[in-house]
């Protein structure tokens, strides 16, 4: 097979694959001879079927197989001999072919660009950090102390009030019938904790020890137990004891109660917990800073198909929907079968399209660069890593773990989606090890304000899209209203003669009556 490069446009290449009629006929004949050796047809002994019969029976099938095989082999040879690093699935089309003529096919491929990795040791990156916020820590410590205040039994007779802890039994009934899960004994309930359904704790305020209180409540309409949602119930509650809380204390005793060695260890744990709440935002911020630095040092062509896929995704996100608008504001009714296609960016103006293109170009370039950094430095995600990630996903769905595992095991694309972020994180860790990283203190407000600022363009585009859609819906509603009014007027006009005709009937009766009289 002859293979020749016929076109090159950036990273898009085209090759002509030519299989001469003589070669093709020879390969088809060879394959038919192989088939004839094992052909089993009525009236002939195995392997003794005449070639004319074999050709008539299997000729077209063999020809198709040979052509597919030769074209596949030719495409593979073109890629391997030219050492092409493919960026997407090649496309192979037959340009011309007739019996007895040469077969001409066109192979279209997109290749990866040549990527030069910047000097990672030469880039400087600010890493935002959140220092321990004493006010936030103290507030959390005070809350923990308040929640764990010691209680003591009230010996002197008095009525229960908010803040007390009451020891009760309770039996819930709907229409006089006790329901499952509505009964308990020796339950300690803090009044005002909002741990029970609305109205329950308030119903016990004013109760005395030894008293049985009937608490009437209504289960919320969105209550998790569907058989109780929206139902009215009465809880019979014998009040056994009333306890009141003592003073809150922030000391080693509190730490020990919560499972820590001492107060200092508890404070460290609180600080760590508060910090971890912002860990994802901090990580994203430093990654963005790394990307900003890398983006200043890269400039290479990207495969068109990758750029288009990324651009379409961004355009749809900016549009706020699946990329097309159903309100076309037609003046006539029709079946909206969506036979016509919609561009992902059809609802964006020129400025938004340019912005989406720049975002897509940046993302694709950075993605390719990270892949190249990972490949050159042997950064990988192993099968074991992926298995662990699958298990972590499965644990998020108690009771459905096996289904989640089976889903990933039978879906290679889903597995790749899990491996991709892990690979990126490992490459990012490598870059941060190599780069000059400076920790820079920030505040919670500044951290999230910066993230909000970066999200503004897409958010603004979505708001613009929503406003446009609302205006279109309003216009459509106005047209429908006008149409209805028009229909009403037309109907009234048509009915008017009928009303006149109807009015004549009584007159005829009256005339008839007068005549009779």
GICOR-V907107 format. One record per backbone hydrogen bond with DSSP energy under -0.5 kcal/mol. NH is the residue of the N-H (numbers start at 1). CO is the residue of the C=O. Records with the same first field share a line. If there is no record, write none. Layout:
NH->CO, CO
This chain:
2->18
4->16
6->14
7->14
9->12
11->9
12->9
13->11, 109
14->7
15->107
16->4
17->15, 105
18->2, 16
19->17, 103
20->18
24->20
25->21
26->22
27->23
28->24
29->25
30->26
31->27
32->28
33->29
34->30
35->31
36->32
37->33
38->34, 35
39->35
41->39
44->41
47->39
48->45
54->50
55->51
56->52
57->53
58->54
59->55
62->58
63->59
64->60
65->61
66->62
67->63
68->64
69->65
70->66
71->67
72->68
73->69
74->70
75->71
76->72
77->73
78->74
79->75
80->76
81->77
82->78
83->80
84->79
86->84
87->110
88->110
91->108
93->106
95->93, 104
96->104
101->98
103->19
104->96, 102
105->17
106->93
107->15
108->91, 106
109->13
111->11
112->85
115->113
116->114
117->115
120->118
122->119
123->120
125->436
127->438
128->126
129->440
131->129, 442
134->132
137->133
138->134
139->135
140->136
141->137
142->138
143->139
144->140
145->141
146->142
147->143
148->144
149->146
152->244
154->242
155->153
160->207
163->191
164->161
165->243
166->164, 189
167->241
168->166, 187
169->238
170->184
171->236
172->182
173->234
174->177
177->174
178->176
179->172
182->179
184->170
187->168
188->186
189->166, 187
191->164, 189
193->190
200->197
203->199
204->200, 201
205->202
206->160
207->204
210->239
211->208
213->211, 237
215->213, 235
216->214
217->215, 233
219->231
223->220
226->224
228->225
229->225
230->219, 220
231->228
233->217
234->173
235->215
236->171, 234
237->213, 235
238->236
239->211
240->167, 238
241->167
243->165
244->152
246->150
251->249
255->251
256->252
257->253
258->254
259->256
260->255
266->262
267->263
268->264
269->265
270->266
271->267
272->268
273->269
274->270
275->271
276->272
277->273
278->275
279->276
282->278
283->279
284->280
285->281
286->282
287->283
288->284
289->285
290->286
291->287
292->288
293->289
294->290
295->291
296->292
297->294
298->295
307->303
308->304
309->305
310->306
311->307
312->308
313->309
314->310
315->311
316->312
317->313
318->314
319->315
320->316
321->316
328->326
336->334
337->335
346->343
348->345
353->349
354->350
355->351
356->352
357->353
358->354
359->355
360->356
361->357
362->358
363->359
364->360
365->361
366->362
367->363
368->364
369->365
370->366
371->367
372->368
373->369
374->370
375->371
376->372
377->373
378->375
379->374
380->378
382->380
386->382
387->383
388->384
389->385
390->386
391->387
392->388
393->389
394->390
395->391
396->392, 393
397->394
400->397
404->400
405->401
406->402
407->403
408->404
409->405
410->406
411->408
415->411
416->412
417->413
418->414
419->415
420->416
421->417
422->418
423->419
424->420
425->421
426->422
427->423
428->424
429->425
430->426
431->427
432->428
433->429
434->430
435->431
436->123
437->435
438->125
439->437
440->127
442->129
447->443
448->444
449->445
450->446
451->447
452->448
453->449
454->450
455->451
456->453
459->455
460->456
461->457
462->458
463->459
464->460
465->461
466->462
467->463
468->464
469->465
470->466
471->467
472->468
473->469
474->470
475->471
476->472
477->473
478->474
479->475
480->476
481->477
482->478
483->479
484->480
485->481
486->482
487->483
488->484
489->485
490->486
491->487
492->488
493->489
494->490
495->491
496->492
497->493
498->494
499->495
500->496
501->497
502->498
503->499
504->500, 501
505->501, 502
506->502
507->503
508->504
509->505
510->506
511->507
512->508
513->509
514->510
515->511
516->512
517->513
